[in-house]
């Protein structure tokens, strides 16, 4: 029988390998991966304008966007519609932008752009 410590070590090893594999992805491939993910999450191309990525962390969604292209209010409105379309109700902001540090992302072609983040919960 595998002990809890052994399972934890295996999980840590797997996570480390996944992180290493992700680090080996070129900026071009990373951008294609993000674009494919966003296309799956937001079928309307207009809703993807200015979006960097959206992913789920337990019951919270973390949204990252380019403030030079789209405002936080527009992104929040898109997330509100996403929650409604997903049957999860409407959206409530759980953490404002100051709780996250903005960062500069390197995109395909070497372009660097500011990315900002916030968290939302879908409430029914």
N, C-alpha and C positions, 0 to 999 in steps of 0.2 A: 504494500500500500504506500502511496506517495504521501509524504508528510506535507503539511501546510507550508513549511519553509521551502521545501523542494519545489512545490507548485509556484510559490512566489518567485523563486530564482528563475524558473522556466519562463514565467510571464515577463519578468524583467528582461531576460535574454531575448525573447521574441520582440518586445517593444523596442529594445536597443537595435535589433536587426532592421525593424521597420523604419526607425528613424534614420539609420545609416543609409538604407535604400532610398529614402525620400531625399536625403542630402545629395545623392548622386544624380538626381534628376536635373536636367538643364533648365535654365529659365524659360526656354521655349516650350519644353515639355510640361513644365509646371503651369505655364499660362494656358496651354491646351487643356490640361487636366481641370484647371479652375473653370475655364470657359465651358467645358462639357458638363461639369457639375452644375454650374449656374443655368445652363440651357435646360437641364433636367428639372431644376427647381423652379425656374421662371421661364415658361415656354415662350412668352411674348418677348421678342428681342428688345423692345423698348424698356422693359422692366429690368434688363441686365445692364443698361447703360450706366456707367459709373460704379458698378458693383465689382468688388474684388473677390469676395467669397462669403458664403453663409454656411455655417455648420452647427450641428447640435451638440451641446454639452449637457448631458443628463436631461433636465426638463427645460433648459434655457437654450436659446439660439444666439449665437455670436455672429454679428453681421459686420463685415469690413467693406469699406467703400472708399472711392477717390473723392475727396472734398472739392477738388478742382473741377470735377465733372457733374456732381450731383450733391444736393443738400441732404443733411441728416433727416430733415422732415420728409423729403421725397422718399428716402430709403425706408423710413418708418412707415409711411403710407403703403409702400410696396409690401412690407412685412405684414401689415395689418390685413391686406388683401390676401397674402399668402396663407395666413392663419385661417381666414374665413374659407378660402378654397380648399384647404386641407381638412376642414371640418373641426378645427380646434378652437373656434371662437374668434375673438379679436385679440389684439396685441396690447401688452402693457410693458412699458420700459422698466427694466429692473436695475439698470446701471447706466448712468450718463457717461458721455465721452471722457470726462476728466478721470474716470476710474481706469481708463486704458491709456497707455501712451501711444501716440501716433508713431508710425515708423515709415521708413522709405523702403519700398519694394522695388526690386530690379525685375523688369519685365523683359519679354523677348526683344531682342535687338539692343539690349543694354540700357534702355530707358529706365530712369529711376523716378518714382512718383510717391507722394505722401499717401498713406493709407490710415484711415481712422476707424475705430471700432466702437460698438456698443452692444449691450445684451438686451434681449427681449424675451418675454414669456407670452405664449398664446393662452388667453383665458376664455373659458366658456361661459 
